[in-house]
Amino acid sequence: MARHFELSEPPAGLAGELGQGGDRVERLLHGFCEATRPSTAPGFTSPAPARPATRFTVVLDRGTAAATMDLVDPGWLADLDRRRAAARSRLLEAGREDQLELAEHVAMLVATPRLDPADPEDAEARAVSGALLWLIGTVVAGALAGGDGGDDEDGTLAELADLLESGWWPIGRVNGRFLITPYTAARGEPRD
């Protein structure tokens, strides 16, 4: 298994090293690296606040996004945790521990610098960064375990991967709505 210590993007040939599901992991990480501001999200033609009839509700300011973290439906979070554990278990049972470790290692190396808060003393931004890193790890494990056709029974992890790949942080379900915010809001960067 290759060992990397610093990466600004996924290394060439990562998908091949990861095996089944590696293409999806590599695509997710490349999309994540290239996303500075989201251009579109499912159901939108621009990154503007959602109308009530749309599938996602966009939160553009980091303060609101961070404040909602404590309100995310604990059942939704528990479901994601269950999916992550199941994906990891399938990979370990299949003897793919090295591939899982490589996928998670590369994901954290490329994601961590991009999620460092604009102000390192900003505790709120650090909490947001940690939440995003956890979500990326969850989606990477699911993509690797399931591949493009995958065992993602209802498409939840694939949908989260699509959002992450296109520059959106899926905050989660809050009071019956699914909230997303651009990475730039998550880092505490000013919007144009």
Secondary structure per residue as TSV (DSSP state, phi and psi in degrees):
chain	resnum	aa	ss	phi	psi
A	1	M	-	360.0	134.5
A	2	A	-	-68.7	147.3
A	3	R	-	-121.9	128.8
A	4	H	-	-120.2	148.1
A	5	F	S	-117.1	-23.1
A	6	E	-	-154.3	129.0
A	7	L	-	-140.5	141.5
A	8	S	S	-103.4	-11.1
A	9	E	S	-158.4	164.5
A	10	P	-	-59.7	141.3
A	11	P	-	-69.9	152.9
A	12	A	T	-59.0	138.6
A	13	G	T	82.4	7.6
A	14	L	H	-57.8	-45.0
A	15	A	H	-56.6	-42.9
A	16	G	H	-64.3	-39.0
A	17	E	H	-67.6	-29.6
A	18	L	H	-84.0	-22.5
A	19	G	-	77.5	-150.1
A	20	Q	T	-52.3	131.6
A	21	G	T	86.1	-10.4
A	22	G	H	-63.3	-35.1
A	23	D	H	-60.3	-43.1
A	24	R	H	-67.0	-40.7
A	25	V	H	-63.1	-46.8
A	26	E	H	-62.5	-43.0
A	27	R	H	-61.8	-43.4
A	28	L	H	-59.7	-48.5
A	29	L	H	-68.8	-37.4
A	30	H	H	-64.3	-44.4
A	31	G	H	-61.5	-42.7
A	32	F	H	-60.6	-43.4
A	33	C	H	-66.0	-36.7
A	34	E	H	-81.5	-18.4
A	35	A	-	-78.6	117.6
A	36	T	S	-106.4	-46.5
A	37	R	S	-134.6	137.9
A	38	P	-	-67.9	141.1
A	39	S	S	-92.6	-39.2
A	40	T	-	-150.0	160.4
A	41	A	-	-133.6	157.2
A	42	P	T	-51.6	126.5
A	43	G	T	91.9	1.0
A	44	F	-	-127.0	152.6
A	45	T	S	-105.0	-11.9
A	46	S	S	-154.3	161.9
A	47	P	S	-77.6	63.6
A	48	A	-	-106.8	160.7
A	49	P	-	-56.3	143.8
A	50	A	-	-72.7	148.8
A	51	R	-	-86.4	157.3
A	52	P	T	-54.6	-27.6
A	53	A	T	-81.2	-8.3
A	54	T	S	-82.8	163.5
A	55	R	S	-70.6	-37.8
A	56	F	-	-115.2	150.6
A	57	T	E	-108.3	122.8
A	58	V	E	-91.1	130.7
A	59	V	-	-111.6	118.5
A	60	L	-	-94.4	-17.7
A	61	D	-	-107.9	138.0
A	62	R	H	-62.4	-36.2
A	63	G	H	-59.1	-45.1
A	64	T	H	-67.8	-42.9
A	65	A	H	-59.7	-46.9
A	66	A	H	-66.3	-38.3
A	67	A	H	-65.9	-27.4
A	68	T	H	-80.5	-14.0
A	69	M	G	-56.2	-39.2
A	70	D	G	-74.2	-11.1
A	71	L	G	-100.3	-4.3
A	72	V	S	-61.5	136.8
A	73	D	-	-53.5	115.9
A	74	P	H	-61.4	-27.5
A	75	G	H	-66.1	-37.7
A	76	W	H	-65.8	-44.2
A	77	L	H	-63.9	-42.3
A	78	A	H	-63.1	-37.9
A	79	D	H	-63.5	-43.2
A	80	L	H	-63.6	-41.1
A	81	D	H	-62.7	-39.8
A	82	R	H	-63.7	-43.0
A	83	R	H	-63.3	-41.4
A	84	R	H	-63.1	-46.8
A	85	A	H	-61.8	-41.1
A	86	A	H	-66.0	-41.7
A	87	A	H	-63.2	-46.4
A	88	R	H	-61.9	-41.2
A	89	S	H	-62.7	-44.5
A	90	R	H	-60.2	-41.7
A	91	L	H	-66.3	-43.0
A	92	L	H	-65.4	-41.9
A	93	E	H	-63.8	-29.6
A	94	A	T	-85.9	3.1
A	95	G	T	74.2	27.6
A	96	R	-	-107.7	30.5
A	97	E	H	-58.0	-43.0
A	98	D	H	-63.8	-38.8
A	99	Q	H	-67.5	-40.2
A	100	L	H	-62.4	-46.9
A	101	E	H	-60.4	-42.7
A	102	L	H	-63.7	-45.6
A	103	A	H	-60.9	-45.7
A	104	E	H	-68.6	-38.3
A	105	H	H	-61.1	-50.1
A	106	V	H	-64.6	-42.1
A	107	A	H	-57.9	-45.4
A	108	M	H	-69.2	-36.3
A	109	L	H	-65.3	-39.7
A	110	V	H	-83.6	-27.8
A	111	A	H	-83.9	-39.5
A	112	T	H	-55.9	-49.1
A	113	P	H	-64.4	-31.4
A	114	R	H	-74.1	-21.1
A	115	L	H	-104.4	-0.1
A	116	D	S	-57.8	132.4
A	117	P	-	-60.2	145.8
A	118	A	S	-57.1	-35.5
A	119	D	S	-115.2	109.1
A	120	P	T	-61.1	-18.0
A	121	E	T	-87.3	-3.6
A	122	D	-	-80.5	98.1
A	123	A	H	-61.8	-36.3
A	124	E	H	-62.9	-44.3
A	125	A	H	-66.6	-34.0
A	126	R	H	-67.4	-37.2
A	127	A	H	-65.9	-41.0
A	128	V	H	-63.0	-43.9
A	129	S	H	-59.2	-44.7
A	130	G	H	-62.5	-39.9
A	131	A	H	-63.6	-41.7
A	132	L	H	-66.4	-41.6
A	133	L	H	-61.8	-41.1
A	134	W	H	-61.5	-44.2
A	135	L	H	-65.2	-41.6
A	136	I	H	-61.9	-43.7
A	137	G	H	-60.2	-39.4
A	138	T	H	-63.9	-47.0
A	139	V	H	-68.4	-38.2
A	140	V	H	-63.0	-46.2
A	141	A	H	-60.8	-42.7
A	142	G	H	-64.2	-42.1
A	143	A	H	-65.1	-42.3
A	144	L	H	-67.5	-38.9
A	145	A	H	-73.0	-33.4
A	146	G	H	-102.4	-19.8
A	147	G	T	67.0	-169.9
A	148	D	T	-69.8	-32.2
A	149	G	T	-86.0	-36.2
A	150	G	-	45.9	171.0
A	151	D	S	-101.7	22.5
A	152	D	-	-80.1	86.2
A	153	E	T	-46.0	-40.1
A	154	D	T	-119.2	9.7
A	155	G	S	81.7	8.9
A	156	T	H	-60.1	-50.7
A	157	L	H	-66.3	-36.4
A	158	A	H	-64.3	-40.9
A	159	E	H	-64.7	-41.3
A	160	L	H	-65.0	-39.9
A	161	A	H	-61.2	-42.6
A	162	D	H	-60.8	-42.3
A	163	L	H	-64.9	-47.6
A	164	L	H	-60.5	-41.1
A	165	E	H	-64.5	-28.4
A	166	S	T	-102.1	13.0
A	167	G	T	99.2	11.5
A	168	W	E	-110.9	141.5
A	169	W	E	-97.0	112.9
A	170	P	E	-75.6	101.2
A	171	I	E	-65.0	-45.8
A	172	G	E	132.5	-173.5
A	173	R	E	-82.7	125.9
A	174	V	E	-134.8	117.9
A	175	N	T	50.2	44.7
A	176	G	T	82.0	-2.2
A	177	R	E	-112.3	151.1
A	178	F	E	-103.4	114.6
A	179	L	E	-96.3	138.4
A	180	I	E	-132.9	156.4
A	181	T	E	-146.5	151.3
A	182	P	E	-66.6	151.9
A	183	Y	H	-54.6	-36.8
A	184	T	H	-61.2	-36.3
A	185	A	H	-69.5	-37.5
A	186	A	H	-62.9	-35.2
A	187	R	H	-83.2	-10.1
A	188	G	T	84.6	20.1
A	189	E	-	-82.9	146.9
A	190	P	-	-69.3	147.0
A	191	R	-	-91.3	151.9
A	192	D	-	-64.4	360.0
